[in-house]
């Protein structure tokens, strides 16, 4: 997967372990990656 803004490769979000950390009711709830599980090194989780 690549960032839609800059085309850089996306990395697993450290805050939620790449989306593998379970949140409320088993749903991902991470504001660092905007609930995607991945982040861009340049744009963070707000690349969508």
Secondary structure, 3 states (H helix, E strand, C coil): CECCCCCCEEEECCCCCCCCCCCHHHCCCCCCCCCCCEEECCCECCCC
